[in-house]
Amino acid sequence: MSQLSPRSTGPQPTGIRTTTTRTTARDGGYSELATMVREAGLLHRRYGYYWTKLILVPVVTAAMIAAFVIIGDSWWQLATAVVFAFVFTQIAFLGHDAAHRQIFRSGRWNDWICLIVGDLFVGMSYGWWQHKHTRHHANPNQEGADPDIELPVMSFTPAQVAAKRSRPVRWLIGHQGWFFFPILLLEGLSLHASSVRRVFARGELRRRAVEVSFLAVRILGYLALVLLVLPPGKAAAFLGVQLGLFGFYMGMSFAPNHKGMPLVPHDMKLDFLRRQVLMSRNIRGGRTIDFLMGGLNYQIEHHLFPSMPRPHLRRAAPMIRAFCDANGTRYTETGLLQSYAIVTRHINQVGLGDKDPFSCPLLELRQVASKTE
């Protein structure tokens, strides 16, 4: 309960308005916060920043392909595979920004950037990602609603653990936190496979023909290039390293954001501000972490203002932290390594049968209140 009480925040950043009592508005004070953020100019577009990155995408990709061809039949290509994995992940971060309308005002322009960057350069279906990621943003860490806590090989809730009754399986689940990060080595292959399944599955999918065409060029063209330059053995090693590290890098960037934060029962109603802040975690680390994680380290700010350009997230963080502190909403921020330790520990707790390892502080408060009535 003390987690929700107002905390002393010391001197406030210039321009920050604070309150001394807990906000009681239906949106948890989000309207007031949004006004502050808008007045600070933090929702303005950063065209120079994003055009620079968009121009670099084909330039860097062409340079990598040229280097790959020049190096030719050599085991040094495994080092090239590492660079490819890094570059593809960085490009995927840019697609993520476009999907959230951070780059252009025009939804159509952002959509086409997602299709070109995501489908054609990375090999991930924009339609698949948009459907999945939109549900996550609407209901972070909510049981039965957030697809990011519904994975076939992991259990994130007690109900998921209870459904797996085989003794060997339950032993593995009890230690699943230790397997979580190695499993991420398969995430790259899974992302491509999920994308292909989505574009050929039944159901509505805008610009299906474009996605099929772009994915075919990216995936088949990339495989053809690798097999033309490298013999089968080295080609398999190259693809294994590239896909493995791509998935690992993606997973290591997304996993710290919500794993190990409170889980919310499916039928629980929360105001928008607390729904987004209490279920998200920021990662400290300065500009190096900002770059390596593609801005995902400012997960609280991103969830509150998904269309905020990436460079503004750093500037918005002190303002949002001060507002949350003043209104008694817990704002969670940790170091990167500490976040991974938290993820591992909590996933293991779920697997070992802890009935409420991610207990929501708001739910606890309501339960205490109901007992005292």
C-alpha positions in Angstrom: 0.0 0.0 0.0 2.9 2.3 0.7 3.8 1.9 -3.0 0.9 4.0 -3.9 1.4 6.8 -1.4 2.8 10.2 -2.6 6.5 10.4 -2.3 8.8 13.4 -1.8 10.5 14.2 -5.1 12.7 17.0 -4.1 13.2 20.0 -6.5 11.1 19.7 -9.5 12.3 20.2 -13.1 11.4 23.6 -14.6 7.9 23.8 -15.9 6.6 20.9 -13.9 3.3 21.4 -12.1 2.7 19.2 -9.1 -0.1 18.4 -6.8 -0.1 17.4 -3.1 -3.1 15.1 -3.2 -3.8 12.0 -5.2 -5.5 12.7 -8.5 -9.1 11.4 -8.5 -10.1 12.0 -12.2 -11.3 9.1 -14.2 -8.2 9.1 -16.3 -5.9 9.2 -13.3 -4.7 12.7 -14.2 -3.7 11.8 -17.7 -5.4 14.8 -19.2 -3.4 17.2 -17.1 -0.2 15.3 -17.8 -0.9 15.3 -21.6 -1.5 19.1 -21.5 1.9 19.6 -19.8 3.6 17.3 -22.4 2.0 19.1 -25.3 2.8 22.5 -24.0 6.5 21.5 -23.7 6.5 20.6 -27.4 7.4 17.0 -26.8 4.8 15.7 -29.3 6.3 17.8 -32.2 7.7 15.8 -35.1 11.4 15.3 -35.5 11.7 15.1 -39.3 15.4 15.7 -39.5 16.2 12.9 -37.0 13.9 10.4 -38.8 14.8 11.3 -42.4 18.5 10.7 -41.4 17.7 7.3 -40.2 15.4 6.5 -43.2 18.2 7.4 -45.6 20.7 5.3 -43.7 18.5 2.2 -43.9 19.1 1.5 -47.7 22.7 2.9 -47.5 23.8 0.7 -44.6 22.0 -2.3 -46.0 23.6 -1.9 -49.4 27.0 -1.5 -47.7 26.5 -4.7 -45.7 25.4 -6.7 -48.8 28.5 -5.4 -50.6 30.8 -6.4 -47.7 29.1 -9.8 -47.6 29.8 -10.4 -51.3 33.4 -9.1 -51.2 34.3 -11.3 -48.1 32.9 -14.3 -50.0 33.5 -17.9 -48.9 35.0 -17.4 -45.5 34.3 -18.1 -41.9 34.8 -14.4 -41.3 31.2 -14.2 -42.5 30.1 -15.2 -39.0 31.3 -11.8 -37.9 29.3 -10.3 -40.7 26.3 -12.2 -39.4 26.6 -10.5 -36.1 26.6 -7.1 -37.8 23.6 -8.0 -39.9 21.7 -9.0 -36.7 22.5 -5.7 -35.1 21.5 -3.7 -38.2 18.3 -5.6 -38.8 17.3 -5.0 -35.1 18.0 -1.3 -35.4 15.9 -1.1 -38.5 13.1 -3.0 -36.7 13.2 -0.3 -34.0 12.6 2.3 -36.7 9.7 0.3 -38.0 8.3 0.3 -34.5 8.5 4.1 -34.4 6.6 4.4 -37.7 4.0 1.9 -36.5 3.3 4.3 -33.6 3.0 7.3 -35.9 6.1 8.9 -34.5 7.7 9.8 -37.8 5.0 11.5 -40.0 1.7 13.2 -39.4 0.2 11.2 -42.3 -1.0 7.7 -41.3 -0.5 6.6 -44.9 3.1 7.7 -44.9 3.8 5.9 -41.6 2.1 2.8 -42.9 4.3 2.7 -46.0 7.4 3.2 -44.0 6.4 0.2 -41.9 5.8 -1.9 -45.0 9.1 -0.9 -46.5 11.2 -1.0 -43.4 9.5 -3.9 -41.7 8.5 -6.3 -44.5 11.1 -5.5 -47.2 14.2 -4.8 -45.1 13.6 -6.9 -41.9 11.2 -9.6 -43.1 8.5 -9.0 -40.5 4.9 -8.5 -41.4 3.6 -5.0 -40.5 0.0 -6.4 -40.4 0.9 -9.1 -38.0 3.0 -6.8 -35.7 0.3 -4.1 -35.7 -2.4 -6.5 -34.7 -0.4 -8.0 -31.9 1.3 -4.8 -30.6 -1.9 -2.8 -30.6 -3.5 -5.3 -28.2 -0.5 -5.2 -26.0 -0.6 -1.4 -25.7 -4.3 -1.4 -24.9 -3.9 -4.0 -22.1 -0.3 -4.3 -20.9 0.1 -7.3 -18.6 -3.6 -8.0 -18.4 -4.5 -11.7 -18.3 -6.4 -12.9 -21.3 -5.9 -9.6 -23.2 -2.1 -9.0 -23.6 -0.6 -11.3 -26.2 2.9 -10.7 -24.9 2.1 -12.8 -21.8 0.6 -15.7 -23.8 3.5 -17.6 -25.3 3.3 -21.3 -26.1 6.7 -22.2 -24.5 6.5 -20.1 -21.4 4.0 -19.6 -18.5 3.5 -16.1 -17.2 0.4 -16.6 -15.0 -0.5 -19.3 -12.3 -3.4 -20.4 -14.6 -1.0 -21.1 -17.4 1.2 -23.2 -15.0 -1.8 -25.1 -13.7 -2.8 -26.1 -17.2 0.5 -28.0 -17.7 0.3 -31.1 -15.5 3.0 -33.3 -16.8 5.7 -33.7 -14.1 8.7 -33.2 -16.4 7.0 -30.2 -18.0 6.2 -28.7 -14.5 9.8 -29.1 -13.5 10.9 -27.2 -16.6 8.3 -24.5 -15.9 9.6 -24.2 -12.3 13.0 -23.3 -13.8 11.7 -21.5 -16.9 13.3 -18.2 -15.9 16.7 -19.7 -16.7 15.6 -20.9 -20.1 13.8 -17.7 -21.1 16.9 -15.9 -22.5 18.3 -18.9 -24.3 14.9 -19.4 -25.9 15.2 -15.9 -27.4 17.8 -17.3 -29.8 14.8 -18.9 -31.6 12.8 -15.7 -31.6 14.2 -14.4 -34.9 13.0 -17.5 -36.8 9.7 -17.3 -35.0 9.2 -13.7 -36.0 9.7 -14.5 -39.7 7.5 -17.6 -39.5 4.7 -15.7 -37.7 4.9 -13.1 -40.4 4.6 -15.6 -43.2 1.7 -17.4 -41.5 -0.1 -14.1 -41.0 0.0 -12.9 -44.6 -1.3 -16.2 -45.9 -3.9 -16.8 -43.2 -7.6 -16.0 -43.6 -8.9 -12.8 -42.2 -8.7 -9.1 -42.9 -5.2 -7.8 -43.8 -4.7 -4.5 -45.4 -2.3 -4.4 -48.4 -1.9 -8.2 -48.3 -0.5 -8.3 -51.8 2.2 -5.7 -50.9 3.1 -7.6 -47.8 3.4 -10.9 -49.6 5.5 -9.4 -52.3 7.8 -7.5 -49.9 8.3 -10.6 -47.7 9.0 -12.8 -50.7 11.6 -10.4 -51.9 13.2 -10.1 -48.5 13.2 -13.7 -47.3 13.7 -15.5 -50.6 16.2 -12.9 -51.9 18.2 -13.0 -48.7 18.3 -16.8 -48.7 19.4 -16.8 -52.4 22.1 -14.3 -51.7 23.5 -16.3 -48.8 23.4 -19.6 -50.8 25.1 -18.0 -53.8 28.0 -16.6 -51.8 28.5 -19.4 -49.2 28.5 -23.2 -49.4 25.7 -25.0 -47.5 27.6 -25.5 -44.3 28.8 -22.0 -43.9 25.5 -20.7 -45.1 23.7 -22.6 -42.4 26.2 -21.3 -39.8 25.8 -17.8 -41.0 22.0 -17.9 -40.9 22.0 -19.6 -37.5 24.2 -16.8 -36.0 22.3 -14.0 -37.8 18.8 -15.2 -36.9 19.8 -16.3 -33.4 21.3 -13.0 -32.5 18.6 -11.0 -34.2 15.9 -12.7 -32.1 18.1 -12.5 -29.0 18.7 -8.8 -29.4 15.0 -8.1 -30.1 14.0 -10.2 -27.0 16.6 -8.6 -24.7 15.3 -5.1 -25.7 11.6 -5.9 -25.2 11.7 -8.3 -22.2 12.7 -5.8 -19.5 9.8 -3.5 -20.3 6.9 -5.5 -18.7 8.1 -8.9 -17.6 8.1 -9.0 -13.8 5.7 -6.1 -13.4 2.2 -6.5 -11.9 -0.3 -8.8 -13.7 -3.8 -7.5 -13.9 -6.9 -9.8 -13.7 -8.9 -9.8 -16.9 -12.0 -8.2 -15.3 -10.2 -5.4 -13.4 -10.7 -1.8 -14.6 -7.9 0.8 -14.2 -7.6 4.4 -15.3 -5.4 4.9 -18.3 -2.5 6.5 -16.5 -2.1 3.8 -13.9 -2.8 1.0 -16.4 0.2 2.2 -18.4 2.6 3.3 -15.7 2.2 0.5 -13.1 2.7 -2.2 -15.6 5.8 -0.7 -17.3 9.4 -0.4 -16.3 12.1 2.0 -17.5 15.8 1.1 -17.9 18.5 3.5 -16.8 21.7 3.9 -18.7 22.1 7.1 -20.6 22.4 7.7 -24.3 24.2 4.4 -25.0 21.2 2.4 -23.7 18.9 4.8 -25.5 20.6 3.8 -28.8 21.0 0.1 -28.1 17.4 -0.3 -27.0 15.9 2.0 -29.7 14.2 4.1 -27.0 12.3 1.1 -25.6 14.1 1.8 -22.3 11.6 4.7 -21.8 8.7 2.3 -21.7 6.5 4.3 -19.4 6.8 7.4 -21.5 6.2 5.4 -24.7 3.1 3.7 -23.3 1.6 7.0 -22.1 2.4 8.8 -25.4 3.0 6.1 -28.1 3.3 8.8 -30.9 5.9 10.8 -29.1 9.1 10.9 -31.3 11.9 8.7 -29.9 14.3 11.7 -29.2 11.7 13.3 -26.9 11.3 10.4 -24.6 14.4 11.3 -22.7 13.2 14.8 -22.2 9.7 13.7 -21.1 11.0 11.2 -18.5 11.8 13.7 -15.7 8.4 15.5 -16.2 6.4 12.3 -16.1 8.4 10.9 -13.2 7.7 14.0 -11.2 4.0 14.0 -12.0 3.7 10.3 -11.0 5.6 10.9 -7.7 3.4 13.9 -6.9 0.2 11.9 -7.5 1.2 8.8 -5.7 1.7 6.5 -8.8 4.7 4.3 -8.6 7.2 5.0 -11.4 9.6 2.0 -11.8 13.1 2.4 -13.1 16.0 0.0 -12.8 19.4 -0.8 -14.4 19.5 -3.1 -17.4 21.2 -6.1 -15.6 18.9 -5.7 -12.6 15.9 -5.8 -14.9 17.1 -9.1 -16.4 17.5 -10.5 -12.9 14.0 -9.4 -12.0 12.6 -11.1 -15.1 14.4 -14.3 -14.4 13.3 -14.4 -10.7 9.7 -13.6 -11.3 9.2 -16.1 -14.2 10.7 -18.8 -12.0 8.3 -17.8 -9.2 5.4 -18.3 -11.5 6.7 -21.7 -12.6 7.2 -22.8 -9.0 3.6 -22.1 -8.2 3.6 -18.7 -6.5 -0.1 -17.9 -6.7 0.4 -14.1 -6.9 4.0 -13.3 -7.9 3.0 -10.2 -9.9 0.4 -8.9 -7.5 -1.0 -5.6 -8.6 -0.7 -2.9 -5.9 -4.0 -1.4 -6.9 -5.7 -4.8 -6.5 -4.1 -5.2 -3.1 -5.3 -1.8 -2.0 -8.9 -2.7 -3.1 -8.7 -6.0 -1.3 -7.6 -4.3 2.0 -10.3 -1.7 1.6 -13.0 -4.4 1.2 -11.9 -6.2 4.3 -12.1 -3.1 6.4 -15.6 -2.1 5.3 
